[in-house]
Amino acid sequence: MWKLIKDVRGVPSVVFIDSTVLGPIFKRSSKIVHEDNDFEVIWEKNFDTLFHVKPFNESCLLIQQVNGEGVSFLSKENGEIVTEVLGKLYLHSSYVFEQGCLIRSESKSYKLIRHNGEIEDSVLPKDKIFSFNSGPYFISYYLTTIACYHIENGSMQWSIDTNRLKYSSGKKIDVPFFLTAIRNVMVAVFTSHIAAFDVLTGEVLWELPKGASYLCIVDGEKLFLLAGFNELYVVNCLTGDILRETEIYIKNTKRNKSITYKNLMDDPFKSNFVQDENYLYFCLRTVQSIVTIDKRKLSVSDHYYMSTVTPADMYNYDIVLLNNKRLFVPFFLELTKENTLQVYERT
């Protein structure tokens, strides 16, 4: 079960950004705050404006005070600016990976910010959008095309028309909403189907005729997916075998009389998945509750109703599981017009 241990508020907003072994880091309007695990302030940094913040590596955050200007490295240890990267850059259009941060510049071409603060031109094509990589191979997708490029020379390694896949929807736009790679196997999850490719060659390795309703998470070689409202299944990423599947049922006890679903899983608004070694967790947004799924049994371990002091809606930020026991759940308070994070601890 869970218990509410903290209501983290900001004026007008608070967003979970990152964490260290000492505790979470929040963005509160134009201020960044690092708190310990007892929610005592370790440091805080105020800015006149703060457009965007992004986790970068173990020691730093990337921050941008004004959109289209320079980017700074902010130390997680003390909240001080370590390095400034000058230029007309767009941090909200960036992708962090092992070698650094791929970021758009004024000319729409890509720059690569290294972990030491050096910035260099990237040869990746500027008319593509990249949000996934497997080693040096970067994946772009648009309309019905998935293409792979090598970061060192910018050359296209392979390209696939998704309408030619066996179980394609045949629509004008058919691109994956989730990608993951295990060894050289890249798995692409669509809403209606799944396909796996060899990252090096683009060869189709396996396909499945069902996809997911935007909820999926990887655990080793296993991919957990929710199809429709309540069909939970597990796929082996390397082989495409369905290892287990079940329908999740949570009886409506009429605690909230405005909710008419017999099965609370029929709530169309669900959060992302988070996980620890043994369980998956997600939230039902309309019902405002936390669902815990046993990974081994693929069944509901518990279902906990959340509560807010004032009328509130779950906000459209991801939930975050910290240290395998604390769940940060975003809410929007209707009366005060502010965002808040409720923190629940697993008991």
Protein Blocks (a to p, Z undefined) as FASTA:
>chain_A
ZZdfbdcdddfbdcdfbdcfkbccddehjaccdddfkopafbdcddfbdfbacdfblmbc
cddfbghiacddddfklopafbdcedjddfklccddfklccdddfkopacdddfkopacd
dfbdfkbccfbdehjbccddehjaccdddfklopafbdcdfklpmklghiabdcdfbdcd
ehjbccdddfkbccdddfknopafbdcfbdcehiacdehjbccddehjllccdddfknop
afbdcddddddehlammbmbfblklpmbdcdddddfkbccdddfklopaddddfklopaf
bdcddddfbdcdddfbdcddehhlaccdddddfklopacddddddZZ
